Amino acid sequence: MKDDAHQRLLLAKNTAGTVEFCEGCELVELNVGATSLRFYMEDLAVLSTLLRDADARLEHYQLAQASIAQMRPASAKELN
């Protein structure tokens, strides 16, 4: 007999992992490799914002680092 109270719906899937929703528990489950995080569905938007902010800041950091690297001379000969 199937327990419909805990039916899981696949919300998203890619090479990083899956995101599922349990209707019975009203929990979202994020699976990345062997790691599983469960949180209330209301927190999905908050987590999404957190990850987008982190991604944007990391991109900004990487651009700044690349800009700094371009300003550095490649060798001591370039200093002359």
N, C-alpha and C positions, 0 to 999 in steps of 0.2 A: 504494500500500500504506500502510495506517495504522499508525503506530508506537504500539502499545498501552502500551509501557513509559513513555510520556510523556503519557498521557491526563490531561487536566485536568478536575477536578470543580469545578463552581460551588458554593461553600459559602454565599455570601451576595451579595445585590445590592440596592442602593437608589440614590437619586439622588446619593449621595456617591461611589459607585464599586462595585467588586466585590472579592470575596475568592475566590480559586481555590486548589485544591490539585493539585499535580502528583504523581501516584502514582509515576512513575519516579524523580523527583528527591527525593521526599519533602519538598518545599518548599511553603510557603504564599506566595502572591503577592497583595499588596494593591495594587489599582489605583485611583488617585484622579486623575481627569483624565489628564494626560500623564505623571504620576509613577507609578512602579511600585517597590514594595519587596518583596524576597524574603527569607524567613527560614525557619528550620527549624520544623517543625510543633510541636515542644515549646515554642517561644517564643511561640506564638499566645496562650496563657493569660497569659504575662508581659506581652505587649503589651496584651492586653485589660485587665488590671489597671492598667497604666500609664495607659491612656486613661480608664478609669472614675475613677481617682484624680484625674486632671487635670480631668475634667468636674465632679466633686464639689467640688474646690477652686475652680474658676471660678464655680460656682453660689454657693458660700459668699461669694466675693469680691463678686459682683454683688449679693447680698442685703445685705452690709455697706455697699456703696456706696449702695444705695437707701435704707438706713436713715439714713446720714449725710446724704444729700440731703434727706430729710424733716425733719431737725432744723434745717437751714439756713433762715434767713428768705428769702422769695422776693424781698423788696425792702427798701430802707433804711427805708421807712415802717413796716414790721413791727417794727423794732427799738425804736420809741417806745412 
